[in-house]
Amino acid sequence: MAKSSADTGRIARPGRNADIEHWDVENDDFWEREGKKVANRNLWISIPSLLMGFAVWLMWGMITTQMQNLGFPFTVSQLFTLSAIAGLSGATLRIPASFMIRIAGGRNTIFLTTALLMIPAAGTGLALMNPGTPFWVFQALALLSGIGGGNFACSMSNISTFFPRKQQGYALGMNAGLGNFGVTTMQILIPLVMTVGIFGAIAGSPMELESASGTLIGRIEAGTDTWIQNAGFVWLVFLIPLAFAGWFGMNNLRTITPNPGSPGAAFGKILGLYGVGLVTSVVGVVALGILNMWLALPLTIALTLVLLRLIPGDIKPNIQKQFAIFSNKHTWSMTVLYILTFGSFIGFSAALPLSISVIFGNMMDVAADGTVTRVANPDAPSALTWAWIGPFVGALIRPVGGWISDKVGGAIVTQIISVVMVVASAAAGWVMMQAYNATDPNSYFALFMILFVVLFAASGIGNGSTFRSIGVIFDTQQKGPVLGWTSAVAAYGAFIAPRVMGEQIQAGTPELAMYGFAVFYALCLVINWWFYLRGNAYVKNP
């Protein structure tokens, strides 16, 4: 273990991946001499690891679209459910993941949580090789893909401890913003790798498309060979070297994690925490078959928190100490505001591909006797060609949101983007209604895409502004757990959006989903103003 020198404050460490005992980044001299180099090394390993987490977590939006094109024997509702299960699991796993850094250490946590992504990646590739794979297998793999969603909470909690307060917007914006490129990376890479047998005989034989598909560069006609299994296998190419990079290049901060234990003990803690999240995720999926969604989700969250409190051993006092965040009113206000920003980003990322396929893949046909029926749209835009644009813009602009918020304050930026999201969501609902009921839905597609790009851009900027506010409002000990908790609750957007949009599209009223989101965004306007912008606000424009 590394020693520290009290008189110089220098980090004395035998290797890049050693534990660090002295860490004082609020000291400018220490930061410039030692801290900056270490912090940036950890950041630039964290970013691609988080990127892979997002890619594996949200890959079901693209995979289910292609499963539909290949004629897998599942209904549209079942395919939407796979994206929703991954969303539910990823959000639930963020709750225990938000406590991992202070219990198991940053290096130990990022290494193992990145390595665990190989299980759903490889498993999904194997399952997709056979169209006869039972639906429950895909449900289980979607559940395990949630590990990638959970990783966000521990990643952000970890990076927040490496940087001084004045650079929280930059550091968290870079980690989250570039990490969010996992959504875009996945939406571009999966359609491309499915067109070529890049893994040869190892990955099995291709299947023929029953319906036209597409990639970033254009349309792919029915009858074309497709290697859908590559959508899972491709992530192993990146995950294996990233796991090594995390182990040999990152650090545990003993100022944050005084007693992580041996690597084996730390891994046991991480697996135990994720085990709790996976169990409660399964309970949540079962509850959804019995209860209303708005009852099942709070039940899942509450059960997760209760089980975490009951974990025995030295984990228990650490978790109880971090539960202090729940007595702080700002934990709850920032949770709502983070649902506004990240919840919208991740929810629309999960729901948009299949929404494009269902809304624009069919059109109204008026028979001679006036009878109206929905028929296939022969010139429908491919979700695999267009769905990546919104998440790309949202992720690209996220660090900008953090940078602007460092300059002018986070709350005022959050207020502006909230207004934009109210208007854009309501307008998108109207356009979706017109397109769904049109004899030529393609004429609405450009406006549909523009409005969703606006929503993604606003949510991306808001991601940066809310992170800035959390970094300012909370102290060093609470900041990490609050980041983890708020991101956990907001990540349920990846479940709620596919579920709500899927149900309303199936009912023929897609506009109701978007109008509902607009009402919620208006509520966020009021909350942000009350807590952070009014004359006697609790914390003025953090």
QUICOR-V252293 format. One record per residue. N is the residue number from 1. RES is the residue in one letter. SS is DSSP state (hx for helix, st for strand, lp for the rest). PHI is phi in degrees with one decimal (999 if undefined). PSI is psi in radians with two decimals (NA if undefined). Layout:
n=(N	N)
res=(RES	RES)
ss=(SS	SS)
phi=(PHI	PHI)
psi=(PSI	PSI)
This chain:
n=(1	2	3	4	5	6	7	8	9	10	11	12	13	14	15	16	17	18	19	20	21	22	23	24	25	26	27	28	29	30	31	32	33	34	35	36	37	38	39	40	41	42	43	44	45	46	47	48	49	50	51	52	53	54	55	56	57	58	59	60	61	62	63	64	65	66	67	68	69	70	71	72	73	74	75	76	77	78	79	80	81	82	83	84	85	86	87	88	89	90	91	92	93	94	95	96	97	98	99	100	101	102	103	104	105	106	107	108	109	110	111	112	113	114	115	116	117	118	119	120	121	122	123	124	125	126	127	128	129	130	131	132	133	134	135	136	137	138	139	140	141	142	143	144	145	146	147	148	149	150	151	152	153	154	155	156	157	158	159	160	161	162	163	164	165	166	167	168	169	170	171	172	173	174	175	176	177	178	179	180	181	182	183	184	185	186	187	188	189	190	191	192	193	194	195	196	197	198	199	200	201	202	203	204	205	206	207	208	209	210	211	212	213	214	215	216	217	218	219	220	221	222	223	224	225	226	227	228	229	230	231	232	233	234	235	236	237	238	239	240	241	242	243	244	245	246	247	248	249	250	251	252	253	254	255	256	257	258	259	260	261	262	263	264	265	266	267	268	269	270	271	272	273	274	275	276	277	278	279	280	281	282	283	284	285	286	287	288	289	290	291	292	293	294	295	296	297	298	299	300	301	302	303	304	305	306	307	308	309	310	311	312	313	314	315	316	317	318	319	320	321	322	323	324	325	326	327	328	329	330	331	332	333	334	335	336	337	338	339	340	341	342	343	344	345	346	347	348	349	350	351	352	353	354	355	356	357	358	359	360	361	362	363	364	365	366	367	368	369	370	371	372	373	374	375	376	377	378	379	380	381	382	383	384	385	386	387	388	389	390	391	392	393	394	395	396	397	398	399	400	401	402	403	404	405	406	407	408	409	410	411	412	413	414	415	416	417	418	419	420	421	422	423	424	425	426	427	428	429	430	431	432	433	434	435	436	437	438	439	440	441	442	443	444	445	446	447	448	449	450	451	452	453	454	455	456	457	458	459	460	461	462	463	464	465	466	467	468	469	470	471	472	473	474	475	476	477	478	479	480	481	482	483	484	485	486	487	488	489	490	491	492	493	494	495	496	497	498	499	500	501	502	503	504	505	506	507	508	509	510	511	512	513	514	515	516	517	518	519	520	521	522	523	524	525	526	527	528	529	530	531	532	533	534	535	536	537	538	539	540	541	542)
res=(M	A	K	S	S	A	D	T	G	R	I	A	R	P	G	R	N	A	D	I	E	H	W	D	V	E	N	D	D	F	W	E	R	E	G	K	K	V	A	N	R	N	L	W	I	S	I	P	S	L	L	M	G	F	A	V	W	L	M	W	G	M	I	T	T	Q	M	Q	N	L	G	F	P	F	T	V	S	Q	L	F	T	L	S	A	I	A	G	L	S	G	A	T	L	R	I	P	A	S	F	M	I	R	I	A	G	G	R	N	T	I	F	L	T	T	A	L	L	M	I	P	A	A	G	T	G	L	A	L	M	N	P	G	T	P	F	W	V	F	Q	A	L	A	L	L	S	G	I	G	G	G	N	F	A	C	S	M	S	N	I	S	T	F	F	P	R	K	Q	Q	G	Y	A	L	G	M	N	A	G	L	G	N	F	G	V	T	T	M	Q	I	L	I	P	L	V	M	T	V	G	I	F	G	A	I	A	G	S	P	M	E	L	E	S	A	S	G	T	L	I	G	R	I	E	A	G	T	D	T	W	I	Q	N	A	G	F	V	W	L	V	F	L	I	P	L	A	F	A	G	W	F	G	M	N	N	L	R	T	I	T	P	N	P	G	S	P	G	A	A	F	G	K	I	L	G	L	Y	G	V	G	L	V	T	S	V	V	G	V	V	A	L	G	I	L	N	M	W	L	A	L	P	L	T	I	A	L	T	L	V	L	L	R	L	I	P	G	D	I	K	P	N	I	Q	K	Q	F	A	I	F	S	N	K	H	T	W	S	M	T	V	L	Y	I	L	T	F	G	S	F	I	G	F	S	A	A	L	P	L	S	I	S	V	I	F	G	N	M	M	D	V	A	A	D	G	T	V	T	R	V	A	N	P	D	A	P	S	A	L	T	W	A	W	I	G	P	F	V	G	A	L	I	R	P	V	G	G	W	I	S	D	K	V	G	G	A	I	V	T	Q	I	I	S	V	V	M	V	V	A	S	A	A	A	G	W	V	M	M	Q	A	Y	N	A	T	D	P	N	S	Y	F	A	L	F	M	I	L	F	V	V	L	F	A	A	S	G	I	G	N	G	S	T	F	R	S	I	G	V	I	F	D	T	Q	Q	K	G	P	V	L	G	W	T	S	A	V	A	A	Y	G	A	F	I	A	P	R	V	M	G	E	Q	I	Q	A	G	T	P	E	L	A	M	Y	G	F	A	V	F	Y	A	L	C	L	V	I	N	W	W	F	Y	L	R	G	N	A	Y	V	K	N	P)
ss=(lp	lp	st	st	lp	lp	lp	lp	lp	lp	st	st	lp	lp	lp	lp	lp	lp	lp	st	lp	lp	lp	lp	lp	lp	lp	hx	hx	hx	hx	hx	hx	hx	hx	hx	hx	hx	hx	hx	hx	hx	hx	hx	hx	hx	hx	hx	hx	hx	hx	hx	hx	hx	hx	hx	hx	hx	lp	hx	hx	hx	hx	hx	hx	hx	hx	hx	hx	hx	lp	lp	lp	lp	lp	hx	hx	hx	hx	hx	hx	hx	hx	hx	hx	hx	hx	hx	hx	hx	hx	hx	hx	hx	hx	hx	hx	lp	lp	hx	hx	hx	hx	hx	lp	hx	hx	hx	hx	hx	hx	hx	hx	hx	hx	hx	hx	hx	hx	hx	hx	hx	hx	hx	hx	hx	hx	hx	lp	lp	lp	lp	lp	lp	hx	hx	hx	hx	hx	hx	hx	hx	hx	hx	hx	hx	hx	hx	hx	hx	hx	hx	hx	hx	hx	hx	hx	hx	hx	hx	lp	lp	lp	lp	hx	hx	hx	hx	hx	hx	hx	hx	hx	hx	hx	hx	hx	hx	hx	lp	hx	hx	hx	hx	hx	hx	hx	hx	hx	hx	hx	hx	hx	lp	lp	lp	lp	lp	lp	hx	hx	hx	hx	lp	lp	lp	st	st	lp	lp	lp	lp	st	st	st	lp	lp	st	st	st	lp	lp	lp	lp	st	st	lp	lp	lp	hx	hx	hx	hx	lp	lp	hx	hx	hx	hx	hx	hx	hx	hx	hx	hx	hx	hx	hx	hx	lp	lp	lp	st	lp	lp	lp	lp	lp	lp	lp	lp	lp	hx	hx	hx	hx	hx	hx	hx	hx	hx	hx	hx	hx	hx	hx	hx	hx	hx	hx	hx	hx	hx	hx	hx	hx	hx	hx	lp	lp	lp	lp	hx	hx	hx	hx	hx	hx	hx	hx	hx	hx	hx	hx	hx	hx	hx	hx	hx	hx	lp	lp	lp	hx	hx	hx	hx	hx	hx	hx	hx	hx	hx	hx	hx	hx	hx	lp	hx	hx	hx	hx	hx	hx	hx	hx	hx	hx	hx	hx	hx	hx	hx	hx	hx	hx	hx	hx	hx	hx	hx	hx	hx	hx	hx	hx	hx	hx	hx	hx	lp	st	st	st	st	st	lp	lp	lp	lp	lp	st	st	st	st	st	lp	lp	lp	lp	lp	lp	hx	hx	hx	hx	lp	hx	hx	hx	hx	hx	hx	hx	hx	hx	hx	hx	hx	hx	hx	hx	hx	hx	hx	hx	hx	hx	lp	hx	hx	hx	hx	hx	hx	hx	hx	hx	hx	hx	hx	hx	hx	hx	hx	hx	hx	hx	hx	hx	hx	hx	hx	hx	hx	hx	lp	lp	lp	lp	hx	hx	hx	hx	hx	hx	hx	hx	hx	hx	hx	hx	hx	hx	hx	hx	hx	hx	hx	hx	hx	hx	hx	hx	hx	hx	hx	hx	hx	hx	hx	hx	hx	lp	lp	hx	hx	hx	hx	hx	hx	hx	hx	hx	hx	hx	hx	hx	hx	hx	lp	lp	hx	hx	hx	hx	hx	hx	hx	hx	hx	hx	hx	hx	hx	hx	lp	lp	lp	hx	hx	hx	hx	hx	hx	hx	hx	hx	hx	hx	hx	hx	hx	hx	hx	hx	hx	hx	hx	hx	hx	hx	lp	lp	lp	lp	lp	lp	lp	lp	lp	lp)
phi=(999	-68.6	-101.0	-119.5	-104.9	-66.6	-83.2	-110.1	73.9	-82.0	-88.2	-102.2	-139.0	-75.8	-154.1	-62.4	-98.3	-74.2	-67.6	-115.0	-94.3	-105.5	-150.8	-135.7	-74.8	-76.5	-85.5	-58.4	-64.5	-61.5	-60.4	-69.0	-79.5	-128.1	-63.7	-58.9	-62.9	-65.7	-60.9	-68.5	-63.3	-64.4	-62.8	-80.3	-89.9	-63.7	-59.6	-66.8	-65.4	-67.5	-56.5	-64.9	-60.3	-63.7	-62.7	-69.5	-62.7	-99.8	-65.5	-69.3	-60.3	-81.6	-62.8	-66.4	-61.4	-74.4	-59.7	-65.4	-66.4	-91.4	79.8	-57.1	-79.2	-128.6	-77.2	-59.5	-61.8	-64.4	-67.2	-60.7	-63.7	-62.0	-62.5	-67.6	-62.8	-59.9	-64.4	-61.5	-64.2	-61.2	-69.5	-63.7	-67.2	-67.9	-64.8	-67.3	-64.4	-68.1	-101.3	-66.9	-60.8	-76.8	-105.8	-118.0	94.0	-65.1	-60.9	-60.0	-69.8	-65.6	-60.0	-69.4	-66.9	-71.3	-63.1	-62.6	-64.1	-64.5	-67.0	-67.4	-64.6	-68.0	-62.2	-65.2	-57.8	-65.3	-65.4	-74.2	-68.7	-131.7	-61.1	-86.9	-58.1	-59.5	-63.3	-64.2	-66.3	-64.9	-61.6	-64.3	-69.3	-63.3	-61.0	-69.4	-62.1	-60.5	-54.6	-64.1	-70.7	-61.2	-59.8	-60.2	-64.2	-72.0	-65.2	-68.7	-59.9	-66.6	-66.3	-61.7	-83.1	-91.7	-118.8	-70.0	-56.7	-68.5	-116.6	-63.3	-60.8	-64.6	-63.6	-71.3	-65.5	-66.6	-63.4	-73.8	-65.4	-71.7	-61.8	-63.4	-63.4	-58.7	-64.7	-66.6	-55.3	-63.6	-70.7	-90.4	-73.5	-58.6	-59.0	-70.9	-69.7	-73.8	-88.0	-135.1	-82.5	-68.5	-103.1	62.8	-66.1	-59.4	-94.0	84.7	-90.0	-79.2	-122.3	-94.0	-66.4	-90.0	-127.7	-62.5	-129.2	-173.9	-135.3	-57.2	-98.7	147.7	-79.8	-121.5	-77.9	-58.6	94.5	-77.4	-68.3	-138.4	-103.4	-63.0	-62.5	-63.7	-62.1	-96.6	-63.9	-61.7	-71.4	-63.9	-59.5	-97.7	-67.8	-62.7	-66.6	-67.7	-62.5	-62.7	-62.3	-64.4	-71.2	-95.6	-121.9	-104.1	-133.3	-92.4	-96.1	-69.6	-69.3	-98.9	-120.7	-62.8	-141.0	-72.5	80.1	-67.4	-53.3	-62.0	-66.2	-62.7	-62.8	-62.0	-62.8	-62.3	-65.2	-64.0	-65.4	-68.4	-60.5	-59.5	-63.2	-69.3	-62.5	-71.0	-65.2	-62.3	-58.9	-62.7	-62.6	-64.5	-61.3	-65.7	-80.0	-115.0	-108.6	-62.3	-54.6	-75.2	-97.3	-66.5	-67.3	-59.2	-61.5	-63.3	-63.4	-63.1	-63.9	-61.9	-64.1	-63.6	-64.9	-63.3	-66.3	-91.9	-61.4	-81.7	81.7	-77.0	-69.9	-56.8	-65.0	-64.1	-67.7	-60.3	-64.1	-77.4	-67.1	-61.0	-61.5	-75.9	-90.9	-98.5	-59.3	-69.9	-57.4	-78.9	-66.6	-71.7	-63.5	-61.9	-69.6	-77.1	-62.2	-53.1	-92.1	-69.8	-57.4	-68.7	-57.7	-74.3	-67.7	-67.3	-60.8	-74.2	-92.9	-63.7	-57.0	-71.3	-63.7	-59.4	-62.1	-79.4	-71.4	-98.1	-77.8	-132.2	-149.1	-81.0	-123.4	-100.5	-76.6	-61.3	-86.9	89.4	-69.6	-109.8	-134.3	-92.4	-127.6	-64.2	-92.6	-66.6	-112.2	-65.3	-67.9	-85.8	-61.2	-71.3	-90.5	-111.8	-65.5	-74.3	-63.8	-60.7	-59.4	-62.4	-63.9	-62.1	-72.6	-63.0	-89.4	-60.5	-60.8	-63.8	-60.8	-66.3	-66.2	-62.4	-66.6	-61.6	-84.9	-113.5	104.7	-74.9	-66.4	-69.1	-66.7	-59.3	-64.7	-65.5	-70.0	-64.6	-61.2	-60.0	-71.8	-60.4	-67.2	-65.8	-66.7	-63.5	-66.0	-62.8	-60.6	-63.3	-64.8	-63.3	-62.7	-63.1	-66.1	-63.4	-101.1	-95.2	-81.6	-135.6	-63.7	-60.1	-68.2	-99.1	-66.3	-61.5	-65.7	-56.6	-67.2	-60.7	-64.9	-71.9	-64.5	-61.3	-61.4	-64.6	-63.9	-63.9	-67.3	-65.2	-61.6	-65.1	-58.0	-65.2	-70.6	-69.8	-62.9	-59.3	-62.9	-62.7	-62.3	-90.5	-70.1	-103.9	-79.4	-60.4	-73.3	-93.7	-57.4	-62.6	-59.2	-66.7	-57.8	-65.3	-64.5	-62.4	-68.7	-66.0	-64.8	-64.4	-66.1	-63.3	-58.0	-69.3	-95.0	-65.2	-61.6	-60.9	-67.4	-66.7	-65.9	-62.6	-63.2	-71.2	-65.2	-60.9	-80.6	83.2	-129.0	-61.8	-65.8	-64.1	-61.6	-71.3	-64.5	-62.8	-62.7	-62.9	-63.5	-62.4	-62.3	-65.7	-62.0	-63.7	-55.6	-67.1	-62.5	-63.0	-64.6	-63.6	-82.0	-133.1	-128.6	-66.4	-54.6	-110.8	-61.6	-59.9	-135.1	-82.2	45.0	-69.3)
psi=(2.47	2.55	2.74	2.64	2.01	-0.53	-0.40	-0.42	0.22	2.65	2.04	1.93	2.41	-0.33	2.88	-0.52	0.27	2.71	2.53	2.19	-0.60	2.18	1.85	1.26	-0.23	-0.20	1.95	-0.69	-0.80	-0.75	-0.85	-0.65	-0.73	-0.80	-0.75	-0.78	-0.81	-0.78	-0.78	-0.60	-0.79	-0.66	-0.77	-0.15	-0.61	-0.71	-0.97	-0.49	-0.75	-0.66	-0.77	-0.62	-0.80	-0.70	-0.84	-0.67	-0.82	0.18	-0.30	-0.43	-0.72	-0.69	-0.77	-0.57	-0.77	-0.55	-0.68	-0.72	-0.48	-0.08	0.48	2.48	0.95	2.61	2.89	-0.69	-0.73	-0.69	-0.72	-0.61	-0.62	-0.78	-0.68	-0.69	-0.78	-0.70	-0.77	-0.82	-0.81	-0.68	-0.78	-0.71	-0.35	-0.44	-0.97	-0.54	-0.47	-0.28	-0.08	-0.72	-0.77	-0.15	-0.69	-0.22	2.57	-0.85	-0.84	-0.73	-0.85	-0.68	-0.95	-0.73	-0.52	-0.76	-0.63	-0.41	-0.33	-0.46	-0.97	-0.52	-0.91	-0.73	-0.71	-0.73	-0.79	-0.74	-0.65	-0.18	-0.30	1.97	-0.30	0.06	2.27	2.64	-0.58	-0.49	-0.77	-0.64	-0.76	-0.71	-0.65	-0.68	-0.79	-0.49	-0.38	-0.31	-0.68	-0.61	-0.72	-0.57	-0.42	-0.73	-0.81	-0.56	-0.82	-0.70	-0.71	-0.87	-0.56	-0.44	-0.22	-0.28	2.61	2.86	-0.67	-0.23	0.29	-0.73	-0.77	-0.93	-0.85	-0.59	-0.72	-0.82	-0.84	-0.75	-0.90	-0.56	-0.67	-0.30	-0.18	-0.58	-0.87	-0.76	-0.81	-0.76	-0.39	-0.76	-0.73	-0.87	-0.61	-0.83	-0.35	-0.22	-0.17	2.49	1.16	-0.34	0.13	-2.57	-0.37	-0.64	0.07	-2.98	2.75	2.97	2.75	2.36	2.34	-0.46	2.72	2.56	-2.72	3.00	-3.05	-0.56	0.07	-3.07	2.54	2.14	2.75	2.57	-0.17	2.47	2.41	2.33	1.33	-0.47	-0.42	-0.35	-0.42	-0.80	-0.54	-0.50	-0.37	-0.51	-0.58	-0.61	-0.64	-0.93	-0.54	-0.62	-0.74	-0.73	-0.71	-0.70	-0.70	-0.14	-0.17	3.03	2.62	2.32	1.97	-0.32	-0.43	-0.69	1.49	-0.54	1.30	-0.34	-3.02	2.82	-0.71	-0.74	-0.72	-0.74	-0.66	-0.71	-0.78	-0.81	-0.63	-0.76	-0.77	-0.55	-0.74	-0.81	-0.66	-0.68	-0.82	-0.46	-0.73	-0.76	-0.72	-0.75	-0.76	-0.74	-0.55	-0.43	-0.17	-0.75	2.87	2.54	-0.67	-0.18	-0.66	-0.67	-0.87	-0.62	-0.75	-0.78	-0.83	-0.74	-0.68	-0.80	-0.71	-0.82	-0.62	-0.67	-0.42	-0.10	2.26	3.11	-2.82	-0.10	-0.63	-0.90	-0.57	-0.78	-0.73	-0.67	-0.69	-0.31	-0.12	-0.37	-0.44	-0.20	-0.01	2.09	-0.49	-0.43	-0.73	-0.67	-0.73	-0.46	-0.80	-0.76	-0.51	-0.47	-0.73	-0.80	-1.20	-0.67	-0.70	-0.79	-0.90	-0.57	-0.83	-0.57	-0.71	-0.62	-0.41	-0.78	-0.88	-0.50	-0.75	-0.80	-0.72	-0.77	-0.79	-0.16	-0.20	2.87	2.86	2.39	2.18	2.03	2.99	-0.55	0.13	-0.03	2.35	2.21	2.74	2.23	2.89	2.45	1.91	-0.38	0.54	2.45	2.50	2.27	-0.55	-0.27	-0.58	-0.40	-0.35	-0.37	-0.83	-0.94	-0.57	-0.83	-0.77	-0.72	-0.69	-0.64	-0.16	-0.82	-0.53	-0.70	-0.70	-0.71	-0.80	-0.71	-0.58	-0.52	-0.79	-0.13	2.49	-0.67	-0.65	-0.61	-0.75	-0.69	-0.74	-0.79	-0.45	-0.73	-0.79	-0.72	-0.56	-0.87	-0.82	-0.66	-0.77	-0.72	-0.70	-0.67	-0.76	-0.75	-0.72	-0.68	-0.81	-0.75	-0.72	-0.58	0.21	2.66	-0.25	1.33	-0.41	-0.47	-0.29	-0.11	-0.71	-0.79	-0.68	-0.84	-0.70	-0.79	-0.68	-0.56	-0.69	-0.77	-0.77	-0.74	-0.78	-0.74	-0.60	-0.80	-0.73	-0.55	-0.79	-0.71	-0.67	-0.64	-0.72	-0.79	-0.74	-0.73	-0.48	-0.69	-0.70	2.66	3.11	-0.68	-0.56	-0.38	-0.85	-0.93	-0.63	-0.75	-0.77	-0.79	-0.86	-0.69	-0.53	-0.88	-0.73	-0.55	-0.28	-0.21	-0.55	-0.30	-0.81	-0.82	-0.87	-0.66	-0.89	-0.82	-0.67	-0.79	-0.77	-0.62	-0.76	-0.60	-0.12	0.24	1.06	-0.41	-0.51	-0.62	-0.82	-0.61	-0.66	-0.73	-0.68	-0.68	-0.75	-0.72	-0.63	-0.67	-0.69	-0.59	-0.81	-0.78	-0.80	-0.73	-0.78	-0.78	-0.56	-0.06	-0.40	2.96	-0.79	0.80	2.68	-0.81	2.10	2.02	1.03	NA)
